[in-house]
Amino acid sequence: MPFLPGLDTTPPPRPRRAARAPAPTEAMRERALVIHGRLCAEYGCPIGYFHDLDPLSELISSLLSHRTRNAESGRAFKALRAGWPDWAEVEAAETAEIEAVIRGVTWPELKAPRIKAVLTAVRERNGRLDLGFLADLSVEAARGWLEAIPGVGPKTSAAVLSFSTLRMPALPVDSHHHRVAQRLGLIGPSVDVGPSHPILRAQLPAAWSAQQLYDNHEILMLHGQQVCFHHSPACGRCVLLDLCPTGQARTRG
Ligand code: SF4
């Protein structure tokens, strides 16, 4: 199985405990809560869930979505389901057929074999193509189980737990979320997306519900999409400007 550039690749070799971050300072916790409160007011929490997929379907959807626009990955997912309504049929299908069906996503030639390999890994490790049993595990254990599958990293494992019908309290971090958190100083400038997961999760209350963590991810992502743009953030109309070292440096003078 080739390495998939750009896919969620933090490939631990075996089941493991999710990475732990050093405890954040009280000031950092308070800062994270103020940011959450302001963005919730701006984007309207609670945010509605955009998916209602079982966890295995969410895992495949997440694999399709890497570095791909939502519309394209959504189309590819629907095409997969239309061609093979059962995931066992996808696992048994020819790689070239899957590749043809998902051709609208980025790197279909790499994602097609990866999808088959992930389905095989789930079936071999769980005895069947079903991830519903994850509901009986702690978030840490469920993420560890998923991340033991090659090609499944922190973003995907958190997405499966949070976005699927499992609705478990996990915090996914996508590229928008990561960029905004970095500009706000919640994570350091050299912290990549994967390692940012435990750091950002530890800044939020341990007892937060699935909905609260989902909201936190969604509002930071929305802020990255609508205000804190990749190339030219709109700091002048940002509700976080007084809290943001990047924005203050950009608007100073
Ligand atoms: S002030 Fe600017 S850099 Fe900071 S979060 Fe807002 S838009 Fe992003």
Residues whose N, C-alpha, C, O or C-beta is under 5 A from the ligand:
A	BS01	SF4	R183 V227 C228 P233 A234 C235 C238 L240 L241 C244 T246 G247
